[in-house]
């Protein structure tokens, strides 16, 4: 799990920096070999949290973060993204939009991981505007919306 956490952010940084494709390719391939969020050895998610939708992802990896990184590398039409794209599409709410099904932060506490920003609702029934924006951006780039 730490390997994907340590891959997707440098990948995004290399793309944002305009680095040459030969430096971006190995990182993108690393995510694609895992079909974005699945173990290579068995047919199951890397972790249960990787198939949930979080916002913001911070340094944590999930299907949304992985697909968004691969959107930036123009790899979403690779067939190895299909399972993750199907998963993302399946999370769309009946009334439209996508929920943030989990979060990495707390909203009020004196400890660490405390956030003072309202990142929208978390749960399985209410759309989160940030997750919806990212999901639409991904699906448009994958030509699925």
N, C-alpha and C positions, 0 to 999 in steps of 0.2 A: 504494500500500500504506500509506503513512503516513496517508492520509486515514481509512481505517477504524480504524487504530491510535489516531488522535486523535479518533475519534467515539464508540467504544463505551464508554470509561470516563466521559467527561462525560455521556453518555446515562444510564448507570447512576447517576451522581451526582445528576442532575436527578430521576430517578425516586425515589431514596432520600430526597431532600430534599422530595419531595412537590410538586415544581414543577408548574405548570399544564400541561395537555396541549399547549397551543400552543407551548411551548418544547421539549417532548420530541418532538413529531411530526416536525419536520424531520430530526432525527438518526436516528430510526427509519426514516424514509422513505429516507434516504441508504443505510442498510444493506439495506433491502428492494429498492431499485432494482438492487442488485448480487446479488439472490437470495441474500443473506447472505454469500457468499464467491466470487462469480464476476465476471469482467470484464463490463462492459456491452457492449463493442465486439466481443468474440469469445467463443466458448463454451469458456472455460477458466478454471481457478481464478485468483484474484488472484496467488497465488504457490503453489508446492508446499506450503509450510508451512501455508497456510490450510486445507487439507483434512486435516491431521493433527490428532490430539487431544493437547493439551498440558495438564499441570497442574503448578503453577499457570500461568496465562497471563501473570501480571505485567501489563505494558503491551502485550504482543504480541497480535495479533488472530488468531483461527482460528475454525473453524466452531463449536466448542463455546462460545467466548466470545461470538460473534455471536448464536447462538441463545439463549444464556442472557440476554443483554441484551434481546433481543426477547421473551423470556418475561416479563421484568419490565414490558414495555410492553403486554403482552397482545396481541401481534401474531403469535403463532405459527400462528394459523389462516389467516393471509394466504397465498394460493396461491404467492406468491413465496418462501415458506419451504420449500415442498415438496421441492425438490432437496436442500437442506441437511439437512432432516429425513430424507429417504431415505438420504443419505450417512451420517448418524449411525446410523440403524437398521442399515445394512449393516456397520458396524464392530463390532456386537455379537458377542461370542465365542460359539462353539457351547455352551460350558458355562455361559453367562450372564456378564454384566458386560461392561464396555468397557475396552480398554487405553488407557494413555497411550502413544501411538506415538512421541512425541518429547518432549524437555524443553528448556527454555531455560537451565538452570543446570548447574553442575558440583557434585559432592558432596564432593570433597576436592581442594583446590588452594590455593595461596597468592595467587591472582589474583582478579580480579573475577568476578561471577556465581557465587560460591560459596555453597552452601546448607548449613546445619547441620541442617535439618529433613528427616526421611524422608517424602517425598511419595508413597511407594509405588513399585511396580515400573514400569519403562518398557520397552516392547517391544511386539511384535505378538501375543504369545500369552498373557500373564498379565493378568487384570483388575486395574485400578487402582481402589481403593475411592472415591477422590475423583471421578475421571472417571465412574465408574458412577453415583454419587450425582447428579451434575449431569445426565448423560444421562437418567436416569430422571425427574428433576424436569422437564426439557424435554419429554420424550415424554408425560408425564402432563398437562402444561399444554396440549400440542398435541392431546390426546385420541387419542394413538397407542399408548398402553400400558394 
